[in-house]
Amino acid sequence: MDNLAWSCQRCNERKGPNLSAVDPDTSVLVALFHPRNDKWEEHFAWDGLALVGLTATGRATAWLLEFNSEDRLQWRAALRRYGLL
């Protein structure tokens, strides 16, 4: 139980057993964001509706989990229209 973290089903499926991924900017294998050990604001920032990685870990995590897929951007736009984001 100490190693579990809340996530949406899609992120959980995309992550699978992976503990690392390739940083799309440097092509270097790096550890994924760890919700208990890493600080969200150090690795991610909003750019409009896009959630961008600020570090190699952030970029690799955003890429692996497809944070900015078209359907997620559409969901965020809808949430913003209703004042929920």
DSSP file (Angstrom, degrees, kcal/mol; ACC not computed):
  #  RESIDUE AA STRUCTURE BP1 BP2  ACC     N-H-->O    O-->H-N    N-H-->O    O-->H-N    TCO  KAPPA ALPHA  PHI   PSI    X-CA   Y-CA   Z-CA
    1    1 A M    >         0   0    0      0, 0.0     3,-1.5     0, 0.0     0, 0.0   0.000 360.0 360.0 360.0 -29.1    0.0    0.0    0.0
    2    2 A D  T 3   +     0   0    0      1,-0.3     0, 0.0     3,-0.0     0, 0.0   0.705 360.0  51.5 -66.9 -17.9    2.9    2.4    0.6
    3    3 A N  T 3  S+     0   0    0      2,-0.0     2,-0.3    33,-0.0    -1,-0.3   0.348  89.7 100.3-101.0   5.7    3.8    2.3   -3.0
    4    4 A L    <   -     0   0    0     -3,-1.5     2,-0.3     0, 0.0     0, 0.0  -0.672  45.4-178.4 -95.6 147.6    0.4    3.1   -4.4
    5    5 A A        -     0   0    0     -2,-0.3     2,-0.1     2,-0.0    -2,-0.0  -0.988  33.2-101.8-140.2 148.6   -0.8    6.6   -5.7
    6    6 A W        +     0   0    0     -2,-0.3     2,-0.3     6,-0.0     0, 0.0  -0.456  51.7 153.2 -67.6 138.6   -4.1    7.8   -7.0
    7    7 A S        -     0   0    0     -2,-0.1     2,-0.1     4,-0.0    -2,-0.0  -0.976  46.7 -95.6-157.4 160.5   -4.2    8.2  -10.8
    8    8 A C     >  -     0   0    0     -2,-0.3     4,-2.4     1,-0.1     5,-0.2  -0.394  42.4-109.4 -73.0 160.8   -6.8    8.2  -13.5
    9    9 A Q  H  > S+     0   0    0      1,-0.2     4,-2.6     2,-0.2     5,-0.2   0.889 117.6  53.6 -59.4 -40.9   -7.2    4.9  -15.3
   10   10 A R  H  > S+     0   0    0      2,-0.2     4,-2.6     1,-0.2    -1,-0.2   0.929 110.3  45.6 -63.6 -45.4   -5.6    6.2  -18.5
   11   11 A C  H  > S+     0   0    0      1,-0.2     4,-2.8     2,-0.2     5,-0.2   0.915 112.7  51.9 -63.2 -41.4   -2.5    7.4  -16.7
   12   12 A N  H  X S+     0   0    0     -4,-2.4     4,-2.3     1,-0.2    -2,-0.2   0.910 112.0  45.7 -61.3 -42.3   -2.3    4.1  -14.8
   13   13 A E  H  < S+     0   0    0     -4,-2.6    -2,-0.2    -5,-0.2    -1,-0.2   0.906 114.1  48.4 -67.5 -41.5   -2.5    2.1  -18.1
   14   14 A R  H  < S+     0   0    0     -4,-2.6    -2,-0.2    -5,-0.2    -1,-0.2   0.885 113.6  47.2 -67.0 -38.6    0.0    4.3  -19.8
   15   15 A K  H >< S+     0   0    0     -4,-2.8     3,-2.0    -5,-0.2    -2,-0.2   0.937  79.9 157.0 -69.1 -45.6    2.5    4.1  -16.9
   16   16 A G  T 3< S-     0   0    0     -4,-2.3    -1,-0.1     1,-0.3    -2,-0.1  -0.277  76.1 -27.7  54.0-138.1    2.2    0.3  -16.6
   17   17 A P  T 3  S+     0   0    0      0, 0.0    -1,-0.3     0, 0.0    -2,-0.1   0.421 103.0 128.7 -87.8   2.8    5.3   -1.1  -14.9
   18   18 A N    <   +     0   0    0     -3,-2.0     3,-0.1     1,-0.2    -4,-0.0  -0.332  30.1 173.6 -66.0 135.3    7.5    1.7  -16.1
   19   19 A L  S    S+     0   0    0      1,-0.1    13,-2.6    -2,-0.1     2,-0.3   0.419  72.6  28.3-110.2  -8.7    9.7    3.5  -13.6
   20   20 A S  E     -A   31   0A   0     11,-0.3     2,-0.3    40,-0.0    11,-0.2  -0.937  60.1-177.1-146.4 166.2   11.5    5.4  -16.3
   21   21 A A  E     -A   30   0A   0      9,-2.3     9,-3.0    -2,-0.3     2,-0.4  -0.945  38.1 -85.1-155.8 170.8   11.1    6.9  -19.8
   22   22 A V  E     -A   29   0A   0     -2,-0.3     7,-0.2     7,-0.2    42,-0.1  -0.721  36.4-124.9 -88.4 129.5   13.0    8.7  -22.4
   23   23 A D     >  -     0   0    0      5,-2.8     4,-2.8    -2,-0.4     3,-0.4  -0.620  18.5-145.2 -67.6 119.5   13.2   12.5  -22.2
   24   24 A P  T  4 S+     0   0    0      0, 0.0    -1,-0.2     0, 0.0    32,-0.0   0.721  94.8  51.5 -65.2 -19.6   12.0   13.6  -25.6
   25   25 A D  T  4 S+     0   0    0      1,-0.1    -2,-0.0     3,-0.1    31,-0.0   0.832 126.6  18.8 -83.9 -33.5   14.3   16.6  -25.7
   26   26 A T  T  4 S-     0   0    0     -3,-0.4     3,-0.1     2,-0.2    -1,-0.1   0.546  89.9-129.9-115.3 -11.4   17.6   14.8  -24.8
   27   27 A S     <  +     0   0    0     -4,-2.8     2,-0.4     1,-0.3    -5,-0.0   0.725  62.4 138.8  62.3  23.9   16.8   11.1  -25.7
   28   28 A V        -     0   0    0     -5,-0.4    -5,-2.8    28,-0.0     2,-0.4  -0.811  59.1-118.7 -99.0 138.4   18.2   10.2  -22.2
   29   29 A L  E     +A   22   0A   0     -2,-0.4     2,-0.3    -7,-0.2    -7,-0.2  -0.641  44.5 171.6 -75.4 125.4   16.5    7.6  -20.1
   30   30 A V  E     -A   21   0A   0     -9,-3.0    -9,-2.3    -2,-0.4     2,-0.1  -0.902  36.9 -90.7-134.2 160.8   15.3    9.2  -16.8
   31   31 A A  E     -A   20   0A   0     -2,-0.3   -11,-0.3   -11,-0.2    30,-0.2  -0.418  44.8-115.8 -67.9 144.5   13.2    8.3  -13.8
   32   32 A L        -     0   0    0    -13,-2.6    26,-0.1     1,-0.1    25,-0.1  -0.370  45.7 -76.4 -73.2 161.1    9.5    9.1  -14.0
   33   33 A F        -     0   0    0     24,-0.5    -1,-0.1    25,-0.1     3,-0.0  -0.373  44.6-150.5 -56.6 131.5    7.9   11.7  -11.7
   34   34 A H    >>  -     0   0    0      1,-0.1     4,-3.1    -3,-0.1     3,-0.5  -0.942   2.3-152.4-110.4 112.7    7.4   10.1   -8.2
   35   35 A P  T 34 S+     0   0    0      0, 0.0     5,-0.1     0, 0.0    -1,-0.1   0.686  93.5  43.7 -63.8 -18.7    4.4   11.6   -6.5
   36   36 A R  T 34 S+     0   0    0      3,-0.1    -3,-0.0   -33,-0.1   -33,-0.0   0.756 124.8  30.6 -93.5 -26.8    5.8   11.0   -3.0
   37   37 A N  T <4 S+     0   0    0     -3,-0.5     2,-0.3     2,-0.0    -1,-0.1   0.723 110.7  64.4-104.2 -25.4    9.4   12.1   -3.6
   38   38 A D  S  < S-     0   0    0     -4,-3.1     2,-0.6     3,-0.0     3,-0.1  -0.699  75.5-124.4-105.0 153.1    9.1   14.8   -6.2
   39   39 A K    >>  -     0   0    0     -2,-0.3     3,-1.5     1,-0.2     4,-0.9  -0.862  14.6-144.4 -98.4 122.5    7.5   18.2   -6.1
   40   40 A W  H >> S+     0   0    0     -2,-0.6     4,-2.1     1,-0.3     3,-1.4   0.890  97.5  54.5 -50.3 -49.6    5.0   18.7   -8.8
   41   41 A E  H 34 S+     0   0    0      1,-0.3    -1,-0.3     2,-0.2    -2,-0.0   0.664 103.3  57.2 -67.3 -16.3    5.8   22.4   -9.3
   42   42 A E  H <4 S+     0   0    0     -3,-1.5    -1,-0.3     1,-0.1    -2,-0.2   0.727 118.2  31.2 -81.4 -22.3    9.5   21.7   -9.9
   43   43 A H  H << S+     0   0    0     -3,-1.4    11,-2.9    -4,-0.9    12,-0.8   0.634 119.6  40.1-110.8 -18.6    8.7   19.4  -12.8
   44   44 A F  E  <  +B   53   0B   0     -4,-2.1     2,-0.3     9,-0.3     9,-0.2  -0.953  50.7 174.7-137.8 151.9    5.6   20.7  -14.4
   45   45 A A  E     -B   52   0B   0      7,-1.9     7,-2.9    -2,-0.3     2,-0.4  -0.981  32.5-109.3-149.2 156.2    4.0   24.0  -15.4
   46   46 A W  E     -B   51   0B   0     -2,-0.3     2,-0.4     5,-0.2     5,-0.2  -0.704  22.6-176.5 -86.8 138.5    0.9   25.1  -17.3
   47   47 A D  E >  S-B   50   0B   0      3,-3.0     3,-1.9    -2,-0.4     2,-0.5  -0.819  71.9 -60.6-129.0  89.2    1.2   26.7  -20.7
   48   48 A G  T 3  S-     0   0    0     -2,-0.4    -1,-0.0     1,-0.3     0, 0.0  -0.605 119.1 -20.0  66.5-122.1   -2.4   27.6  -21.5
   49   49 A L  T 3  S+     0   0    0     -2,-0.5     2,-0.3    -3,-0.1    -1,-0.3   0.524 120.9  96.7 -92.1  -7.5   -4.2   24.2  -21.5
   50   50 A A  E <   -B   47   0B   0     -3,-1.9    -3,-3.0    18,-0.0     2,-0.7  -0.642  65.7-145.3 -87.5 139.4   -0.9   22.3  -22.0
   51   51 A L  E     -B   46   0B   0     -2,-0.3     2,-0.3    -5,-0.2    -5,-0.2  -0.918  26.8-165.8-101.4 112.4    0.9   20.7  -19.0
   52   52 A V  E     -B   45   0B   0     -7,-2.9    -7,-1.9    -2,-0.7     2,-0.4  -0.752  19.8-120.3-108.1 147.5    4.6   21.0  -19.9
   53   53 A G  E     -B   44   0B   0     -2,-0.3    -9,-0.3    -9,-0.2   -10,-0.1  -0.694  17.9-171.1 -82.8 132.2    7.6   19.3  -18.3
   54   54 A L  S    S+     0   0    0    -11,-2.9     2,-0.2    -2,-0.4   -10,-0.2   0.648  72.7  35.4 -93.5 -20.1   10.2   21.7  -16.9
   55   55 A T  S  > S-     0   0    0    -12,-0.8     4,-3.1     1,-0.1     5,-0.2  -0.737  94.7 -98.3-126.3 171.8   12.8   19.0  -16.2
   56   56 A A  H  > S+     0   0    0     -2,-0.2     4,-2.6     1,-0.2     5,-0.2   0.919 126.9  49.8 -58.1 -43.0   13.9   15.8  -17.9
   57   57 A T  H  > S+     0   0    0      2,-0.2     4,-2.3     1,-0.2   -24,-0.5   0.919 112.2  47.5 -61.7 -44.5   11.7   13.9  -15.5
   58   58 A G  H  > S+     0   0    0      2,-0.2     4,-2.7     1,-0.2    -2,-0.2   0.918 113.4  47.0 -63.5 -44.3    8.7   16.1  -16.2
   59   59 A R  H  X S+     0   0    0     -4,-3.1     4,-2.3     2,-0.2    -2,-0.2   0.921 113.6  47.5 -65.1 -43.5    9.1   15.9  -19.9
   60   60 A A  H  X S+     0   0    0     -4,-2.6     4,-2.8    -5,-0.2     5,-0.2   0.904 114.5  46.8 -64.6 -41.3    9.5   12.1  -19.9
   61   61 A T  H  X S+     0   0    0     -4,-2.3     4,-2.7    -5,-0.2    -2,-0.2   0.931 112.5  49.1 -66.0 -46.2    6.5   11.7  -17.6
   62   62 A A  H  <>S+     0   0    0     -4,-2.7     5,-2.1    -5,-0.2     4,-0.4   0.892 114.7  46.3 -60.8 -39.7    4.3   14.1  -19.7
   63   63 A W  H ><5S+     0   0    0     -4,-2.3     3,-0.9    -5,-0.2    -2,-0.2   0.956 114.4  45.5 -67.2 -50.7    5.3   12.2  -22.9
   64   64 A L  H 3<5S+     0   0    0     -4,-2.8    -2,-0.2     1,-0.3    -1,-0.2   0.906 118.9  41.3 -61.6 -42.9    4.7    8.7  -21.5
   65   65 A L  T 3<5S-     0   0    0     -4,-2.7    -1,-0.3    -5,-0.2    -2,-0.2   0.442 105.4-128.5 -87.9   1.3    1.4    9.6  -19.9
   66   66 A E  T X 5 +     0   0    0     -3,-0.9     3,-1.5    -4,-0.4    -3,-0.2   0.918  38.5 174.2  54.3  49.7    0.3   11.7  -22.9
   67   67 A F  T 3 <S+     0   0    0     -5,-2.1    -1,-0.1     1,-0.3    -4,-0.1   0.790  74.3  41.5 -56.4 -30.1   -0.6   14.7  -20.8
   68   68 A N  T 3  S+     0   0    0     -6,-0.4    -1,-0.3   -18,-0.1    -2,-0.1  -0.064  77.0 142.9-117.2  34.0   -1.3   16.8  -23.8
   69   69 A S    <>  -     0   0    0     -3,-1.5     4,-2.4     1,-0.1     3,-0.3  -0.317  65.7-105.1 -65.9 158.9   -3.1   14.5  -26.2
   70   70 A E  H  > S+     0   0    0      1,-0.2     4,-2.1     2,-0.2     5,-0.1   0.881 120.1  50.9 -56.5 -42.1   -5.9   16.2  -28.2
   71   71 A D  H  > S+     0   0    0      1,-0.2     4,-2.2     2,-0.2    -1,-0.2   0.869 109.8  50.1 -68.1 -33.9   -8.7   14.6  -26.1
   72   72 A R  H  > S+     0   0    0     -3,-0.3     4,-2.5     2,-0.2    -1,-0.2   0.898 109.6  50.9 -69.5 -38.5   -7.1   15.8  -22.8
   73   73 A L  H  X S+     0   0    0     -4,-2.4     4,-2.1     2,-0.2    -2,-0.2   0.888 110.3  50.4 -63.6 -37.6   -6.7   19.3  -24.2
   74   74 A Q  H  X S+     0   0    0     -4,-2.1     4,-2.1    -5,-0.2    -2,-0.2   0.909 109.8  50.2 -65.9 -41.6  -10.4   19.2  -25.1
   75   75 A W  H  X S+     0   0    0     -4,-2.2     4,-2.7     1,-0.2    -2,-0.2   0.925 110.9  49.2 -61.1 -44.5  -11.3   18.1  -21.6
   76   76 A R  H  X S+     0   0    0     -4,-2.5     4,-2.6     1,-0.2    -1,-0.2   0.890 108.5  53.2 -63.6 -38.4   -9.3   20.9  -20.0
   77   77 A A  H  X S+     0   0    0     -4,-2.1     4,-2.2     2,-0.2    -1,-0.2   0.921 110.9  46.9 -61.7 -43.0  -10.9   23.4  -22.3
   78   78 A A  H  X S+     0   0    0     -4,-2.1     4,-1.5     2,-0.2    -2,-0.2   0.919 111.8  50.3 -65.0 -43.4  -14.4   22.2  -21.2
   79   79 A L  H  <>S+     0   0    0     -4,-2.7     5,-3.2     1,-0.2     6,-0.6   0.904 110.4  50.1 -61.1 -40.8  -13.3   22.3  -17.5
   80   80 A R  H ><5S+     0   0    0     -4,-2.6     3,-1.8     4,-0.2    -1,-0.2   0.905 105.0  57.0 -65.4 -40.5  -12.0   25.8  -18.0
   81   81 A R  H 3<5S+     0   0    0     -4,-2.2    -1,-0.2     1,-0.3    -2,-0.2   0.849 110.4  45.2 -58.1 -33.8  -15.3   26.9  -19.6
   82   82 A Y  T 3<5S-     0   0    0     -4,-1.5    -1,-0.3    -3,-0.2    -2,-0.2   0.297 119.2-111.0 -94.2   9.1  -17.1   25.7  -16.5
   83   83 A G  T < 5S+     0   0    0     -3,-1.8    -3,-0.2    -5,-0.1    -2,-0.1   0.723  86.3 118.1  73.2  22.2  -14.6   27.4  -14.1
   84   84 A L      <       0   0    0     -5,-3.2    -4,-0.2    -6,-0.2    -5,-0.1   0.445 360.0 360.0-100.7  -1.5  -13.3   24.0  -12.9
   85   85 A L              0   0    0     -6,-0.6    -5,-0.2    -5,-0.1    -1,-0.1   0.305 360.0 360.0-141.7 360.0   -9.7   24.6  -14.1
